[in-house]
Structure formats: structure tokens, C-alpha cells
Amino acid sequence: MDEFNPAYGMTKAILDSVKGEIGQKISGTFGQMYDYVIDPLHFKMKKTKFHRELDFQKYQQEVLSEMNKIPLDELQEPSLSIVGPALEASKYYINDDEVRNMFSKLLAKSMHKGYSKMINHSFV
């Protein structure tokens, strides 16, 4: 094909314009599909992650608050057999205020010498 041929130039120009219009329509359709299907899922995931981070911050504050109630001379290193399973299990209940509060109290009490005999592994 000869680039200097007027028929070739006109045909190429027509095909380029059609291709451009079709490309714009396809990209517009894809953009609308994305907005309709994917964007709400992305928003929901971001919202869920944000709420989970807030719940985790609440959990930290609750544990620290309970620990601050323990006199310094009554503090002890907690038993790993209590703390480990409690931390593992608590991640499934972090969004439930009541259960999260129970886990924070259990963790704090595991650091209190006066409660070491009362805390049982079944509490986890």
C-alpha cells in the first residue's frame, strides 16, 4: 500500500476515526462496569479495614486500661499458655465489644499475681 495514495490515506483516516470511537466506547463501557461492580467492593473493603483498625485500637486501649489497674508489685509475666491462645482467639471477636472486653480483662488478669491461680485455660 502506498502511503501517498489518496485512497489509502482516506481509508486509513476513516478506520482510525472509527477505531478511536470504538475504543472510546469500549473504555467508557469498561469504566461504567468498573464503577458499578468493582468500586463498591473496593469501598466496602476499605471501610471494613478501617473499622477493623479502629476495633484493634479499642482493644489495645482496653488491655492497657485493665493493666493500669494492677498495682506494680502485683505485676507478673503472663503465662504463654493463656496469652497465646487468648490473642489468637480474640482476633475473631475484635468487632464484638462485649467479647473483646472479656478478652482484654483476661489478658490483663493473666498479668496479675493475685489472679494467677484463678485463671483457667478454658476461659480462652
Disulfide bonds with the S-S distance in Angstrom:
none
